[in-house]
Amino acid sequence: MNHSMTTKICQSCAMPLTDKKMFGTNQDGSKNEDYCIYCYKDGAFLGNSTMEQMIDFCAPICVKEGVYPDMEAAKADMMKYFPKLKRWAK
């Protein structure tokens, strides 16, 4: 995934955060610029998924959106990319 440095991406699912409406929320209701509304709400992650489960969820969406040609390519790239995201970095 080649995201330009100007586009923020969700540090959980790698979705481009192109609009402030896409930002998740902190406990106090303020916007969290690291995570999207689908991953983070009221200061907590939605769902207790593992990185692999997140990839299994995101891969078909990315294939459907035309980001990847097929599931194998999507999952292979995500397995390299996701460990660099804040939520999954060890």
N, C-alpha and C positions, 0 to 999 in steps of 0.2 A: 504494500500500500504506500503510495507516494503522496503524502499530504504535504502541501506547502506549509511553510513555517507560520504563515498568517492564519491558517485555518486551525482552530483548536479542535481536538478530537477527544471523545470520551475516553478517560483513562481506565475504563472497565471493558467497554465493548468496541472501541475504536470508531464509533460513528462520528462523522464530521459534525461539529457544532457550529453550524453556519448562521444561527439565529439565537439571540439571547433567550428566546422562548424555549429553546431546547435544553438550556442548563437545568441541572437538578437543583434541589433546594437544601440549604442547611437547616439545622434545628430551629434557628430563629426566623426562618422563612426567606432569608437572603439567598441570592443565586450562588450556586457552586459551579465555578467555571471548569472544574476538572471532570465532572461527570454529567451524563445526560439525564433527562427526566425519566427515562425508562430503567435506568440503573440505580438512581440515587434520589431519595426523597426524605425531607425532614431530618437530614443529617445521618441517614442510614441507607445501606444498600438494600434494594428490593430483591428478595430472593437470595438464597444462600448457595449460589451455584459455585462450582469449581471453574477454573479456567477452561478446562476441557468441555464442560457443559455449556459455557458461554460460547465457545467456538462452534459447538454442535448447533447451537441456536442461531448464531450469526451467519454461518457459512451459507445456508440455503438462501437467506435474504440477499447476501452479496452476489450470489450466482444469479438470482432472479433480477437483481438490479444491473447486472452486466459488469460488475467489478472483476469477476473471475469467470473463466470459460466453463469450469466444472467444479464439483465438490472437492475432488482431490487437490486441485490447484489452490482452492480457497483454504482448505484445512492446512495444507503444507505451509502456505504463506503465513496464516494466522498463528500456527505453532511457533514460527520464528518471531513474529511481531508482537503477539500478546504478552510474552514474558517481560517486555520492555515497558509495558503500561504500568502506571503507579499501583493499581489494585493488585496486579499479579507479580510485580517485581519482588524478588526474594532478597 
